[in-house]
Amino acid sequence: MNGFIGEFFGTMILILLGAGTGAGLNLNKSYAKGSSWLFVCTSWGLAVTMGVYVAGALGSQGHLNPAVTIPFAIFGFFPWSEVIPYLAGQFLGAFCGAALVIIQFTPHFKASKGEANGNQVGIFATRPAIKSPIFNFLSEVIATFAFVFILLNLGDFTQGLKPFIVGTLILVIGTSLGTTTGFAINPARDWGPRLAYTILPVPNGGSGEWWYAWVPMCGPLVGGVIAAAIKFLL
């Protein structure tokens, strides 16, 4: 249960702060509306840092990401017996974090009718800058490969100042590789909030754009597996 609880609350905090950044950036009457990409990447990096701290304190290894948990298990870096609790915590935590963002920003959603063609799914889930499915997929593979391969060389990244290192890693991936797809690099981070946006009563909400959802699911998993395989062979 410690793994589930840690991953649930860690991922919830990650999405609460990360998607909260997206809401502040995009919704009318927000003080942060129109902020820069550097602002977005920095805030998401710090959101991951805080999520990892919370998860570690509650007894998990701070994965917060199926593209970490599954590849780690495949190549023996993590026990298979913990995979289902970790995944359940990640997806449920992401959903609940997004639900809290919807509550927090309800007046701003109401004030944003007609914004972004009537759809604010980008607050919660990723979208490609240019719609090109194969290259969008490859972008997620490459970005997640870099992320997971570096994590594998950090050791226990819940300890000491290492969560901040993980946050700076998210920051630099966002500024370097994340501009093509919005850098999901995490299926739970995308699918949990995407589902919340789809089924919860978001004022002036729109489509969950599930036609694209295979990219942030499959790309990160492939990238994570490649990174873990290389580390296993070294």
C-alpha positions in Angstrom: 0.0 0.0 0.0 2.9 2.4 0.6 3.7 2.3 -3.1 0.2 3.0 -4.1 -0.2 5.8 -1.6 3.1 7.5 -2.4 2.5 7.3 -6.1 -1.1 8.5 -5.8 -0.3 11.6 -3.7 2.9 12.3 -5.5 1.3 12.2 -8.9 -1.7 14.2 -7.6 0.6 17.0 -6.5 2.5 16.8 -9.8 -0.7 17.3 -11.8 -2.3 19.8 -9.5 0.8 22.1 -9.8 1.5 21.3 -13.5 -2.0 21.5 -14.9 -2.6 24.4 -12.6 0.3 26.2 -14.5 -1.5 25.4 -17.8 -4.7 26.8 -16.5 -3.1 30.0 -15.3 -1.3 30.4 -18.6 -4.4 29.9 -20.8 -7.6 31.0 -19.0 -9.0 34.5 -19.0 -8.6 36.7 -16.0 -5.6 34.8 -14.7 -2.6 36.8 -13.6 -0.4 34.3 -15.4 -2.2 34.4 -18.8 0.2 34.5 -21.7 3.3 33.6 -19.8 6.4 32.2 -21.6 7.4 28.6 -22.5 10.3 29.0 -20.0 7.7 29.7 -17.3 5.8 26.6 -18.2 8.9 24.3 -18.2 10.2 25.7 -14.9 6.8 25.3 -13.2 6.4 21.7 -14.5 10.0 20.9 -13.3 9.2 22.2 -9.9 5.9 20.3 -9.9 7.8 17.1 -10.6 10.2 17.9 -7.8 7.5 18.4 -5.2 5.7 15.3 -6.4 8.8 13.2 -6.0 9.4 14.6 -2.5 5.8 13.7 -1.5 6.0 10.2 -3.0 9.3 9.4 -1.4 8.1 10.6 2.0 5.1 8.4 1.8 7.0 5.2 0.9 7.3 4.9 -2.8 10.3 5.3 -5.1 8.8 8.4 -6.7 8.3 7.1 -10.2 5.0 9.0 -10.9 5.2 7.7 -14.4 4.4 4.4 -16.1 7.2 5.0 -18.5 9.5 4.7 -15.5 7.8 1.9 -13.6 7.2 -0.6 -16.5 10.7 -0.4 -18.1 12.3 -0.6 -14.7 10.3 -3.8 -14.0 11.1 -5.3 -17.4 14.8 -5.1 -16.9 14.9 -6.0 -13.2 15.4 -2.6 -11.7 12.0 -2.8 -9.9 9.9 -5.7 -8.6 6.9 -6.8 -10.8 4.8 -7.2 -7.6 4.7 -3.5 -7.2 3.8 -2.5 -10.8 0.0 -2.6 -10.5 -0.1 -0.6 -7.3 2.3 2.0 -8.7 0.3 2.3 -12.0 -3.0 2.5 -10.2 -1.6 5.3 -8.0 -0.2 7.2 -10.9 -3.3 7.2 -13.0 -5.8 7.8 -10.2 -3.5 10.5 -8.7 -3.3 12.3 -12.1 -7.1 12.2 -12.5 -7.6 13.6 -9.0 -5.0 16.3 -9.5 -6.8 17.4 -12.7 -10.1 17.4 -10.9 -8.7 19.8 -8.3 -7.5 22.1 -11.0 -11.0 22.1 -12.5 -12.5 23.1 -9.2 -9.8 25.8 -8.6 -10.2 27.4 -11.9 -14.0 27.0 -12.5 -14.7 30.8 -12.6 -11.8 31.2 -15.1 -13.2 28.4 -17.3 -16.5 30.2 -17.3 -14.8 33.5 -18.3 -12.9 31.8 -21.1 -15.8 30.9 -23.5 -14.6 30.8 -27.0 -10.9 30.7 -26.1 -8.7 28.2 -28.1 -11.7 27.4 -30.4 -13.7 26.4 -27.4 -11.4 23.7 -26.2 -9.0 23.9 -23.3 -7.8 20.3 -23.4 -4.2 21.6 -23.7 -4.4 22.6 -20.0 -4.6 19.0 -19.0 -3.1 16.9 -21.8 -0.6 17.3 -24.6 -1.1 18.4 -28.1 1.4 18.5 -31.1 2.7 21.8 -32.3 2.5 20.3 -35.8 0.2 17.4 -36.4 2.5 14.7 -37.7 1.7 11.4 -36.0 4.9 9.5 -36.7 7.2 12.4 -35.8 5.0 13.2 -32.8 5.5 9.6 -31.7 9.2 9.8 -32.3 9.4 13.1 -30.4 7.9 11.4 -27.3 10.2 8.4 -27.7 13.4 10.5 -27.9 12.4 12.8 -25.0 11.4 10.0 -22.8 14.5 8.0 -23.6 16.6 11.0 -22.4 14.5 11.4 -19.3 14.6 7.7 -18.2 18.2 7.1 -19.1 19.3 10.0 -17.0 17.0 8.8 -14.1 18.7 5.4 -14.3 22.0 7.0 -13.6 20.8 9.1 -10.6 20.3 6.2 -8.2 17.6 6.8 -5.5 16.2 10.1 -6.8 13.8 10.7 -3.8 16.7 11.4 -1.5 18.4 14.7 -0.5 18.5 17.2 -3.3 18.0 14.7 -6.1 14.3 15.6 -6.6 15.5 19.0 -7.6 17.9 17.4 -10.1 14.9 15.6 -11.5 13.0 18.9 -11.7 15.9 20.5 -13.6 15.9 17.5 -15.9 12.2 18.1 -16.7 13.0 21.8 -17.3 15.8 21.1 -19.8 13.8 18.4 -21.6 11.0 20.9 -21.9 13.1 23.7 -23.3 15.1 21.4 -25.6 12.9 18.6 -26.8 9.5 19.5 -25.5 8.5 22.2 -27.9 7.2 19.7 -30.5 4.6 17.8 -28.5 4.4 19.5 -25.1 6.6 16.7 -23.7 4.2 14.3 -22.1 7.0 11.8 -21.4 4.5 10.2 -19.0 1.3 8.3 -20.0 -0.4 8.9 -16.6 0.4 12.6 -16.8 -1.5 12.8 -20.1 -4.3 10.2 -19.8 -5.4 10.8 -16.3 -6.0 14.6 -16.8 -7.3 14.0 -20.3 -10.0 11.6 -18.9 -10.9 14.1 -16.2 -11.3 16.9 -18.7 -13.5 14.5 -20.9 -15.9 13.2 -18.2 -16.0 16.0 -15.6 -18.2 19.1 -15.9 -15.7 21.7 -17.1 -17.4 25.0 -18.0 -17.0 25.7 -21.7 -15.1 22.4 -22.1 -14.5 20.7 -25.4 -13.2 17.4 -26.8 -10.6 15.3 -25.1 -8.9 14.8 -28.5 -8.5 11.1 -27.9 -7.4 10.7 -31.5 -4.0 11.9 -30.3 -3.9 10.0 -27.0 -2.0 7.0 -28.4 1.1 9.2 -28.9 1.6 10.2 -25.2 0.8 6.6 -24.2 3.0 4.6 -26.6 5.9 7.0 -27.2 7.0 7.3 -23.6 6.7 3.6 -23.0 8.9 2.8 -26.0 11.4 5.5 -25.0 11.5 4.2 -21.5 12.1 0.6 -22.6 14.9 1.6 -24.9 16.6 3.6 -22.1 16.3 0.7 -19.6 17.5 -1.8 -22.1 20.6 0.2 -22.8 21.3 0.6 -19.1 20.8 -3.1 -18.6 23.3 -4.0 -21.3 26.0 -1.6 -20.1 
